Amino acid sequence: MSIADNIARIKSQLPPSVELVAVSKFHPVERLQQAIDAGQLLLGESRAQELAAKAPQLPQQVKWHFIGHLQTNKVRPVVAHATIIESIDSLRLLQAVEMEATRTSRQIDVLLQLHVAQEQTKTGFAIEELLTHATLQRLDNLSHVRIRGIMAMASLTDDNSQIQREFTLARNAFELLRDEFFAHQPLFDIVSMGMSDDWRIAVDCGSTMVRIGTAIFGPREY
Ligand SMILES: *Cc1c(COP(=O)(O)O)cnc(C)c1O
């Protein structure tokens, strides 16, 4: 199956309201170009350097989603190239992105990454922690950053009911944040969850954006 076939197949199974981000990390730009030629303009990268290397080689219309753990000292190339940073996992990072966006007069969208999986290796805010930040208005007063919603990853497990529980927790947290803290902001509307192996479950649980790599590009190449 070609990259174009894979994208077409997945799109035919996704509800029209759910956006597809093709996760292109560790694949060469020639393969990304094939996705772009198939009309896929949302691409996901997880490393600052890799994004900075690839973005200038591909058309301007590409909307880059940054999805990896980001260190505060690496925000510069990401703010320069990304349309949205999906992986805001600390207040420090949120502030660093706001500072860099302000410094360079850019507007950037972000998602708050929630930690709902069992693995401790995954990053993200615990839900209670995030609600505390929201209550204490620590997510307010951003001039160049717009918080658009949440991102979450489920545990790496074959237990579908476990995955479903975790995605449901994330969706519920999104709705609480939306209704209690972002009601004044109509564009708090993104729930990014679901990868190659669990996107169908994620969509059933209310995902509005799936991030799919392997099922589109095949195994990662480097
Ligand atoms: C790599 C990655 C994906 C895509 O994973 P696949 O299993 O290849 O679809 C999605 N989200 C994040 C945050 C990733 O790091």
The ligand as a Gaussian input file, in Angstrom:
#p B3LYP/6-31G(d) Opt

LIG

0 1
 C        5.041000       8.847000      17.322000
 C        3.816000       9.464000      17.892000
 C        2.549000       9.214000      17.312000
 C        2.330000       8.247000      16.153000
 O        2.514000       6.950000      16.578000
 P        2.135000       5.713000      15.596000
 O        1.956000       4.575000      16.528000
 O        3.313000       5.536000      14.681000
 O        0.903000       6.062000      14.870000
 C        1.453000       9.878000      17.845000
 N        1.573000      10.733000      18.895000
 C        2.756000      10.985000      19.475000
 C        2.798000      11.930000      20.620000
 C        3.917000      10.353000      19.001000
 O        5.081000      10.613000      19.610000

